[in-house]
Amino acid sequence: MRKFLTSLSSTLLLILWSASANAGSIGISGMVMEIDGSGSETVENANKNTGGSSSETVTVGSIFLESEQNNGWVLGFDWIPGSAEFVNQSKTQTNVTSAAGATESKTQKVSGDIENHVTIYVEKDVYNGLYLKVGGQSVDIVSTENIGTGSTYPDDTIYGYTVGAGYRYDLDNMFIKFEYVYQDYETISLEATNTNNSVEGDIDAHTGKISIGYKF
């Protein structure tokens, strides 16, 4: 529901902005994302197991809508419709299993996907096609882990921000954009559905992106 409301509000904002726009555009993007993640698990609300970190490089595509103003500002809405694995790591570690300090070795497979990534952003041309970009985003986190402690974790939706810069080249009623953005997301905090365990995690991403748009 939160995801739906976020997408709906973003679309309505773009429509309202477009009412006073000089031009609108639609297009597609291809991007390479280097996603860095880290996390740890707390057992029985008492003992935190050693966390791990992972870095994954994924290639995804997106669809975007933009509204261009006469003063050089652009408001955009970008949606990645598919999913991509952002972490997949297995290791055997010694876990603390009780408040008394008892331990046992377990194989922990931490894995998860990102789905339905939505970004609403603004861009400002600063010099001959060079622009700066800032925005907010939401993404669904789909938990696919196999935790040795027996924990099962639900999916979640998290939010974050994006900042970056790029270059836009106009071709009559079309344009091409090249950009780099940094994306940081809020801390993932989940309670297990079948134990008293919990996890915390953090992800961020560096993204290179190529976009092709059509102006109307």
C-alpha positions as a Markdown table, in Angstrom:
| # | Residue | x | y | z |
|---|---|---|---|---|
| 1 | Met | 0.0 | 0.0 | 0.0 |
| 2 | Arg | 2.8 | 2.5 | 0.9 |
| 3 | Lys | 4.4 | 1.7 | -2.5 |
| 4 | Phe | 1.2 | 2.3 | -4.3 |
| 5 | Leu | 0.6 | 5.6 | -2.5 |
| 6 | Thr | 4.2 | 6.7 | -3.3 |
| 7 | Ser | 3.8 | 6.0 | -7.0 |
| 8 | Leu | 0.4 | 7.7 | -7.1 |
| 9 | Ser | 1.5 | 10.8 | -5.4 |
| 10 | Ser | 4.6 | 11.0 | -7.6 |
| 11 | Thr | 2.5 | 10.7 | -10.8 |
| 12 | Leu | 0.0 | 13.3 | -9.6 |
| 13 | Leu | 2.8 | 15.8 | -8.8 |
| 14 | Leu | 4.3 | 15.3 | -12.3 |
| 15 | Ile | 0.9 | 15.9 | -13.9 |
| 16 | Leu | 0.4 | 19.1 | -11.9 |
| 17 | Trp | 3.9 | 20.4 | -12.8 |
| 18 | Ser | 3.2 | 19.5 | -16.5 |
| 19 | Ala | 0.3 | 21.9 | -16.5 |
| 20 | Ser | 2.7 | 24.8 | -16.7 |
| 21 | Ala | 5.4 | 23.0 | -18.6 |
| 22 | Asn | 7.2 | 24.1 | -21.8 |
| 23 | Ala | 7.5 | 20.5 | -23.0 |
| 24 | Gly | 7.1 | 16.9 | -21.8 |
| 25 | Ser | 9.0 | 13.8 | -22.7 |
| 26 | Ile | 9.0 | 10.0 | -22.3 |
| 27 | Gly | 11.9 | 7.6 | -22.6 |
| 28 | Ile | 13.8 | 4.5 | -21.6 |
| 29 | Ser | 17.1 | 4.1 | -19.7 |
| 30 | Gly | 19.7 | 1.4 | -19.3 |
| 31 | Met | 21.9 | 1.5 | -16.2 |
| 32 | Val | 24.6 | -0.4 | -14.3 |
| 33 | Met | 24.3 | -0.3 | -10.6 |
| 34 | Glu | 27.0 | -1.2 | -8.1 |
| 35 | Ile | 25.0 | -2.0 | -4.9 |
| 36 | Asp | 26.8 | -2.2 | -1.6 |
| 37 | Gly | 25.1 | -3.9 | 1.4 |
| 38 | Ser | 25.8 | -4.8 | 5.0 |
| 39 | Gly | 23.9 | -6.3 | 7.9 |
| 40 | Ser | 23.7 | -8.3 | 11.1 |
| 41 | Glu | 21.3 | -10.5 | 13.0 |
| 42 | Thr | 20.3 | -10.2 | 16.6 |
| 43 | Val | 19.3 | -13.5 | 18.2 |
| 44 | Glu | 16.6 | -13.7 | 20.9 |
| 45 | Asn | 16.7 | -9.9 | 21.3 |
| 46 | Ala | 20.0 | -10.3 | 23.2 |
| 47 | Asn | 23.0 | -11.2 | 21.1 |
| 48 | Lys | 24.1 | -9.7 | 17.8 |
| 49 | Asn | 25.9 | -12.1 | 15.4 |
| 50 | Thr | 28.8 | -10.9 | 13.3 |
| 51 | Gly | 27.5 | -9.1 | 10.3 |
| 52 | Gly | 28.6 | -9.3 | 6.7 |
| 53 | Ser | 28.9 | -7.1 | 3.6 |
| 54 | Ser | 28.4 | -7.7 | -0.1 |
| 55 | Ser | 28.8 | -5.8 | -3.3 |
| 56 | Glu | 26.8 | -6.7 | -6.4 |
| 57 | Thr | 26.8 | -5.2 | -9.9 |
| 58 | Val | 23.5 | -5.4 | -11.7 |
| 59 | Thr | 22.2 | -4.2 | -15.1 |
| 60 | Val | 18.6 | -3.0 | -15.3 |
| 61 | Gly | 16.3 | -0.8 | -17.4 |
| 62 | Ser | 13.8 | 1.8 | -16.6 |
| 63 | Ile | 11.0 | 4.0 | -18.0 |
| 64 | Phe | 10.8 | 7.7 | -17.3 |
| 65 | Leu | 8.5 | 10.7 | -17.8 |
| 66 | Glu | 9.8 | 14.3 | -17.6 |
| 67 | Ser | 8.3 | 17.7 | -17.6 |
| 68 | Glu | 10.5 | 20.6 | -18.8 |
| 69 | Gln | 10.1 | 24.2 | -17.6 |
| 70 | Asn | 11.1 | 27.4 | -19.3 |
| 71 | Asn | 13.6 | 28.2 | -16.6 |
| 72 | Gly | 15.7 | 25.1 | -17.2 |
| 73 | Trp | 14.2 | 22.9 | -14.4 |
| 74 | Val | 13.1 | 19.4 | -15.2 |
| 75 | Leu | 10.8 | 17.3 | -13.0 |
| 76 | Gly | 11.0 | 13.5 | -13.6 |
| 77 | Phe | 9.5 | 10.2 | -12.6 |
| 78 | Asp | 11.6 | 7.0 | -13.2 |
| 79 | Trp | 10.4 | 3.4 | -12.7 |
| 80 | Ile | 12.4 | 0.2 | -12.8 |
| 81 | Pro | 9.7 | -2.4 | -13.5 |
| 82 | Gly | 11.8 | -5.5 | -13.0 |
| 83 | Ser | 13.8 | -7.0 | -10.2 |
| 84 | Ala | 17.5 | -7.5 | -9.5 |
| 85 | Glu | 19.4 | -9.4 | -6.9 |
| 86 | Phe | 21.4 | -7.0 | -4.7 |
| 87 | Val | 23.0 | -9.4 | -2.3 |
| 88 | Asn | 23.8 | -13.2 | -2.4 |
| 89 | Gln | 26.4 | -14.4 | 0.1 |
| 90 | Ser | 26.9 | -17.6 | 2.0 |
| 91 | Lys | 29.3 | -18.3 | 4.8 |
| 92 | Thr | 29.7 | -20.6 | 7.8 |
| 93 | Gln | 29.9 | -18.6 | 11.1 |
| 94 | Thr | 29.7 | -19.3 | 14.8 |
| 95 | Asn | 26.5 | -17.8 | 16.1 |
| 96 | Val | 25.6 | -16.8 | 19.7 |
| 97 | Thr | 22.4 | -18.8 | 20.4 |
| 98 | Ser | 21.5 | -17.7 | 23.9 |
| 99 | Ala | 22.0 | -15.0 | 26.5 |
| 100 | Ala | 24.3 | -17.5 | 28.4 |
| 101 | Gly | 26.7 | -17.3 | 25.5 |
| 102 | Ala | 26.1 | -20.8 | 24.0 |
| 103 | Thr | 27.3 | -21.0 | 20.4 |
| 104 | Glu | 27.0 | -23.2 | 17.3 |
| 105 | Ser | 28.2 | -23.1 | 13.8 |
| 106 | Lys | 25.6 | -22.4 | 11.1 |
| 107 | Thr | 25.7 | -21.7 | 7.4 |
| 108 | Gln | 24.1 | -18.4 | 6.6 |
| 109 | Lys | 22.9 | -17.6 | 3.1 |
| 110 | Val | 21.9 | -13.9 | 2.9 |
| 111 | Ser | 20.2 | -13.0 | -0.3 |
| 112 | Gly | 17.6 | -10.5 | -1.5 |
| 113 | Asp | 16.1 | -8.8 | -4.5 |
| 114 | Ile | 15.1 | -5.2 | -5.2 |
| 115 | Glu | 11.8 | -4.7 | -7.1 |
| 116 | Asn | 9.6 | -1.8 | -8.3 |
| 117 | His | 12.2 | 1.0 | -7.8 |
| 118 | Val | 10.6 | 4.4 | -8.1 |
| 119 | Thr | 12.4 | 7.7 | -8.2 |
| 120 | Ile | 11.0 | 11.3 | -8.4 |
| 121 | Tyr | 13.6 | 13.9 | -9.2 |
| 122 | Val | 14.5 | 17.4 | -10.3 |
| 123 | Glu | 17.3 | 18.4 | -12.7 |
| 124 | Lys | 18.7 | 21.8 | -13.4 |
| 125 | Asp | 20.8 | 22.7 | -16.4 |
| 126 | Val | 23.9 | 24.5 | -15.3 |
| 127 | Tyr | 26.0 | 24.9 | -18.4 |
| 128 | Asn | 25.5 | 23.8 | -22.1 |
| 129 | Gly | 23.7 | 20.6 | -21.4 |
| 130 | Leu | 25.5 | 19.8 | -18.1 |
| 131 | Tyr | 22.9 | 19.3 | -15.3 |
| 132 | Leu | 22.7 | 18.5 | -11.6 |
| 133 | Lys | 20.1 | 16.1 | -10.2 |
| 134 | Val | 18.5 | 15.4 | -6.8 |
| 135 | Gly | 15.5 | 13.3 | -5.9 |
| 136 | Gly | 13.8 | 10.8 | -3.6 |
| 137 | Gln | 13.2 | 7.1 | -4.1 |
| 138 | Ser | 11.4 | 4.0 | -2.8 |
| 139 | Val | 12.1 | 0.3 | -3.5 |
| 140 | Asp | 10.7 | -3.0 | -2.4 |
| 141 | Ile | 13.1 | -5.4 | -0.7 |
| 142 | Val | 12.2 | -9.0 | -1.3 |
| 143 | Ser | 13.8 | -11.4 | 1.3 |
| 144 | Thr | 15.1 | -14.7 | -0.2 |
| 145 | Glu | 17.6 | -15.7 | 2.5 |
| 146 | Asn | 18.3 | -19.1 | 4.1 |
| 147 | Ile | 19.4 | -18.3 | 7.7 |
| 148 | Gly | 21.0 | -21.1 | 9.7 |
| 149 | Thr | 19.4 | -19.8 | 12.9 |
| 150 | Gly | 16.0 | -20.7 | 11.4 |
| 151 | Ser | 14.7 | -17.1 | 11.1 |
| 152 | Thr | 12.3 | -16.1 | 8.3 |
| 153 | Tyr | 12.0 | -12.5 | 7.4 |
| 154 | Pro | 9.3 | -10.5 | 5.6 |
| 155 | Asp | 9.6 | -8.2 | 2.6 |
| 156 | Asp | 9.7 | -4.4 | 3.1 |
| 157 | Thr | 9.6 | -1.1 | 1.3 |
| 158 | Ile | 12.4 | 1.4 | 2.1 |
| 159 | Tyr | 13.1 | 5.0 | 1.0 |
| 160 | Gly | 16.1 | 7.0 | 0.2 |
| 161 | Tyr | 17.6 | 9.9 | -1.8 |
| 162 | Thr | 19.7 | 10.3 | -4.9 |
| 163 | Val | 22.2 | 12.9 | -6.1 |
| 164 | Gly | 24.2 | 13.1 | -9.3 |
| 165 | Ala | 25.1 | 14.9 | -12.4 |
| 166 | Gly | 24.9 | 14.3 | -16.2 |
| 167 | Tyr | 25.0 | 15.6 | -19.7 |
| 168 | Arg | 22.1 | 16.0 | -22.1 |
| 169 | Tyr | 22.4 | 16.3 | -25.9 |
| 170 | Asp | 19.3 | 17.4 | -27.8 |
| 171 | Leu | 18.4 | 16.0 | -31.3 |
| 172 | Asp | 15.3 | 17.8 | -32.6 |
| 173 | Asn | 12.5 | 16.1 | -30.9 |
| 174 | Met | 14.7 | 13.5 | -29.1 |
| 175 | Phe | 17.6 | 13.6 | -26.6 |
| 176 | Ile | 20.3 | 11.5 | -25.1 |
| 177 | Lys | 21.5 | 11.7 | -21.5 |
| 178 | Phe | 24.5 | 10.3 | -19.8 |
| 179 | Glu | 24.6 | 10.5 | -16.0 |
| 180 | Tyr | 26.1 | 9.3 | -12.7 |
| 181 | Val | 24.1 | 9.2 | -9.5 |
| 182 | Tyr | 24.7 | 8.1 | -5.9 |
| 183 | Gln | 21.8 | 6.5 | -4.1 |
| 184 | Asp | 21.5 | 6.0 | -0.3 |
| 185 | Tyr | 18.7 | 4.2 | 1.4 |
| 186 | Glu | 17.3 | 4.1 | 4.9 |
| 187 | Thr | 18.3 | 1.3 | 7.3 |
| 188 | Ile | 16.5 | -2.0 | 6.7 |
| 189 | Ser | 15.1 | -3.2 | 10.1 |
| 190 | Leu | 13.1 | -6.4 | 10.1 |
| 191 | Glu | 11.6 | -8.7 | 12.8 |
| 192 | Ala | 11.6 | -12.4 | 12.1 |
| 193 | Thr | 8.1 | -14.0 | 11.6 |
| 194 | Asn | 8.9 | -17.3 | 13.3 |
| 195 | Thr | 11.5 | -16.4 | 16.0 |
| 196 | Asn | 12.4 | -13.5 | 18.3 |
| 197 | Asn | 15.3 | -12.7 | 16.0 |
| 198 | Ser | 15.8 | -9.5 | 14.0 |
| 199 | Val | 18.1 | -8.1 | 11.3 |
| 200 | Glu | 19.4 | -4.7 | 10.4 |
| 201 | Gly | 21.0 | -3.8 | 7.1 |
| 202 | Asp | 22.1 | -0.9 | 5.0 |
| 203 | Ile | 22.5 | -0.5 | 1.2 |
| 204 | Asp | 23.7 | 2.2 | -1.1 |
| 205 | Ala | 24.4 | 2.3 | -4.8 |
| 206 | His | 26.6 | 4.0 | -7.5 |
| 207 | Thr | 24.8 | 4.1 | -10.9 |
| 208 | Gly | 25.9 | 4.9 | -14.4 |
| 209 | Lys | 23.0 | 5.5 | -16.7 |
| 210 | Ile | 22.2 | 6.2 | -20.4 |
| 211 | Ser | 18.8 | 7.5 | -21.4 |
| 212 | Ile | 17.0 | 8.1 | -24.7 |
| 213 | Gly | 13.9 | 10.3 | -24.6 |
| 214 | Tyr | 11.2 | 11.6 | -27.0 |
| 215 | Lys | 9.9 | 15.2 | -26.5 |
| 216 | Phe | 6.2 | 16.0 | -27.2 |
